[in-house]
Amino acid sequence: MIKTTEWKTTKGAKVLVTAELITKKTVNIDGDKVEIDCCEIADVVAEIDGFPTQTGFDRYMTPRAHPQGFQIFGAIGKLGITKENMVKVDGIIEDLKQHPAWIAKQAKIEKNKKEIADMEASRKANGYCEKCGSYCYGDCEAN
């Protein structure tokens, strides 16, 4: 699933930003090419007329000043993103996150976190020592 948005730079160059949700990928398992299910948001890519393709999406915690007087809220490679355009980029990413595969993945992550917390609580109640990683019941501190 691919989502795109576009705008023009202050110098008039057309910018096309693309984000993709990958649900299947081919991996190499002991020399065999195997297609597996996955759910990943690929790099956000910006194609700018007259410039090389830019990758590497960063969102800034605090806006940065641009020499031309406006604020930059993020970047894709060397392309600075203004607040208005950041809303567009966030919009395509949010659209990808509404896909059923992404929602199912996030639910599985939350379920796994809960199961891990329950398992760790059970281990601790049964005498598991986080210091030495065994059921020593405090003997590791006796030495």
DAQUIDA-V562390 format. One record per residue. N is the residue number from 1. OMEGA is omega in whole degrees, 0 to 359 (999 if undefined). Layout:
N&OMEGA / N&OMEGA
//
This chain:
1&183 / 2&176 / 3&180 / 4&171 / 5&180 / 6&176 / 7&177 / 8&177 / 9&179 / 10&178 / 11&175 / 12&179 / 13&179 / 14&179 / 15&176 / 16&181 / 17&183 / 18&173 / 19&184 / 20&172 / 21&181 / 22&180 / 23&175 / 24&175 / 25&180 / 26&179 / 27&179 / 28&179 / 29&180 / 30&177 / 31&179 / 32&175 / 33&183 / 34&176 / 35&181 / 36&174 / 37&176 / 38&177 / 39&185 / 40&172 / 41&182 / 42&178 / 43&171 / 44&187 / 45&176 / 46&175 / 47&184 / 48&180 / 49&176 / 50&181 / 51&176 / 52&177 / 53&182 / 54&176 / 55&179 / 56&184 / 57&176 / 58&174 / 59&183 / 60&178 / 61&176 / 62&181 / 63&178 / 64&180 / 65&176 / 66&180 / 67&180 / 68&172 / 69&178 / 70&182 / 71&179 / 72&182 / 73&179 / 74&180 / 75&168 / 76&187 / 77&180 / 78&180 / 79&176 / 80&183 / 81&178 / 82&182 / 83&181 / 84&181 / 85&176 / 86&176 / 87&178 / 88&180 / 89&177 / 90&180 / 91&180 / 92&177 / 93&178 / 94&176 / 95&179 / 96&182 / 97&177 / 98&179 / 99&181 / 100&180 / 101&179 / 102&180 / 103&178 / 104&179 / 105&180 / 106&177 / 107&178 / 108&178 / 109&179 / 110&178 / 111&179 / 112&178 / 113&180 / 114&179 / 115&178 / 116&179 / 117&178 / 118&180 / 119&179 / 120&177 / 121&179 / 122&178 / 123&181 / 124&180 / 125&180 / 126&175 / 127&179 / 128&181 / 129&179 / 130&181 / 131&183 / 132&176 / 133&178 / 134&177 / 135&185 / 136&181 / 137&177 / 138&180 / 139&182 / 140&179 / 141&182 / 142&183 / 143&999
//
